[in-house]
Amino acid sequence: MKVNFIRTILAIGISALVAYGFNLFIIGENKILLTIGSFILFVVTLLFTIGINFTLSRTTTNIRVVSTIFFAISILVNLSFSIAPFKVEWYIIFSGLILLIYLLIIYSIFNKRQ
């Protein structure tokens, strides 16, 4: 596994800007929670999408595809939570499940070593 620092900084910057964009559209009281939660989801998925390379090209390709899919899912989830009022507990549970399922899939792909 090799971390490309320039791409990692770009991933963090893109994640921060997209999370700030969601902050502008939030209707309700939970602006800080949704901004921080969306930033965490975006930065984790974008790090594996553009910031990290693996020794095997198949592993890198599979992880990038899964990361892109989960990035799109994260955008849809945070968009739906930013439009409609929500309970804090539901957002934490739903976002946490998405993040943990994503990390489980990435871990499984990385351990296959194909």
MARTORDREN-875946 format. One line per field, with one value per residue (C-alpha): x, y, z; chain. Coordinates in nm, 4 decimals, padded with zeros to 6 digits. Layout:
c1	(X,...) $
c2	(Y,...) $
c3	(Z,...) $
mol	(A,...) $
REM end
This chain:
c1	(00.0000,00.1411,-00.0013,00.0286,00.0411,-00.0601,-00.3670,-00.4441,-00.4416,-00.6673,-00.9077,-00.9250,-00.9828,-01.2563,-01.4234,-01.4147,-01.5666,-01.8432,-01.9219,-01.9362,-02.1715,-02.4038,-02.3800,-02.5276,-02.8315,-02.9230,-03.2708,-03.2868,-03.0826,-02.8214,-02.5833,-02.2649,-02.3476,-02.4273,-02.1233,-01.8821,-02.0506,-02.0474,-01.6845,-01.5820,-01.7668,-01.6320,-01.2724,-01.2565,-01.4064,-01.2049,-00.8801,-00.9202,-01.0462,-00.7650,-00.5111,-00.3931,-00.2392,-00.1890,00.0851,-00.1485,-00.3372,-00.6466,-00.6721,-00.6343,-00.9015,-01.1497,-01.1023,-01.1411,-01.4654,-01.6109,-01.4958,-01.6600,-01.9858,-01.9831,-01.8919,-02.2037,-02.4113,-02.2727,-02.3679,-02.7241,-02.7621,-02.6295,-02.8386,-03.1535,-03.0664,-02.9878,-03.3222,-03.5552,-03.5539,-03.4138,-03.3323,-02.9683,-02.9795,-03.0985,-02.8233,-02.5518,-02.6791,-02.7243,-02.3942,-02.2090,-02.3503,-02.2511,-01.8984,-01.8551,-01.9904,-01.7587,-01.4558,-01.5479,-01.5625,-01.2314,-01.0693,-01.1998,-01.0704,-00.7316,-00.6938,-00.7694,-00.4414,-00.5342) $
c2	(00.0000,00.3360,00.6716,00.9538,01.2667,01.5167,01.3118,01.2609,01.6361,01.6793,01.4143,01.5926,01.9275,01.7924,01.6239,01.9451,02.1471,01.8947,01.8735,02.2536,02.2474,02.0168,02.2530,02.5279,02.3191,02.1776,02.2559,02.2125,02.2187,01.9505,02.1416,02.0564,01.6862,01.6472,01.8479,01.6444,01.3139,01.3818,01.4949,01.1694,00.9556,01.1543,01.1646,00.7892,00.6955,00.9512,00.8491,00.4979,00.6261,00.8645,00.8789,00.5219,00.2707,-00.0968,-00.3263,-00.5319,-00.3518,-00.5718,-00.4853,-00.1150,-00.1303,-00.3223,-00.0908,00.2186,00.0868,00.0026,00.3388,00.5266,00.3407,00.4149,00.7790,00.8078,00.6338,00.8760,01.1738,01.0437,00.9656,01.3030,01.4812,01.3117,01.3938,01.7564,01.8135,01.6570,01.7032,01.4001,01.2566,01.2557,00.8890,00.7809,00.9724,00.8309,00.4748,00.4960,00.6704,00.4417,00.1333,00.2622,00.3356,00.0006,-00.1999,-00.0083,-00.0752,-00.4454,-00.4757,-00.2903,-00.5131,-00.8244,-00.7098,-00.6207,-00.9603,-01.1549,-01.0301,-01.1058) $
c3	(00.0000,-00.1060,-00.0055,-00.2576,-00.0408,-00.3100,-00.4010,-00.0318,00.0259,-00.2784,-00.1427,00.1921,00.0203,-00.2062,00.0911,00.2927,00.0089,-00.0585,00.3150,00.3302,00.0317,00.2224,00.5188,00.3024,00.2054,00.5465,00.6701,01.0445,01.3592,01.2914,01.0629,01.2510,01.2815,00.9134,00.8066,01.0203,00.9345,00.5634,00.5796,00.7480,00.4940,00.1990,00.3167,00.3823,00.0470,-00.1503,00.0180,-00.1138,-00.4496,-00.5399,-00.2565,-00.2028,-00.4431,-00.3717,-00.4963,-00.7135,-00.9887,-00.9509,-00.5847,-00.6614,-00.9310,-00.7159,-00.4194,-00.6394,-00.7897,-00.4480,-00.3113,-00.5981,-00.5439,-00.1706,-00.2380,-00.4557,-00.1871,00.0721,-00.1412,-00.1826,00.1885,00.2998,00.0384,00.1666,00.5274,00.4401,00.2689,00.5245,00.9010,01.0814,01.4216,01.5230,01.6173,01.2732,01.0985,01.3231,01.2838,00.9072,00.8365,01.0752,00.9049,00.5628,00.6813,00.8571,00.5638,00.3312,00.5518,00.5758,00.1969,00.1542,00.4164,00.2416,-00.0975,00.0476,00.2161,-00.1032,-00.2568,-00.6167) $
mol	(A,A,A,A,A,A,A,A,A,A,A,A,A,A,A,A,A,A,A,A,A,A,A,A,A,A,A,A,A,A,A,A,A,A,A,A,A,A,A,A,A,A,A,A,A,A,A,A,A,A,A,A,A,A,A,A,A,A,A,A,A,A,A,A,A,A,A,A,A,A,A,A,A,A,A,A,A,A,A,A,A,A,A,A,A,A,A,A,A,A,A,A,A,A,A,A,A,A,A,A,A,A,A,A,A,A,A,A,A,A,A,A,A,A) $
REM end
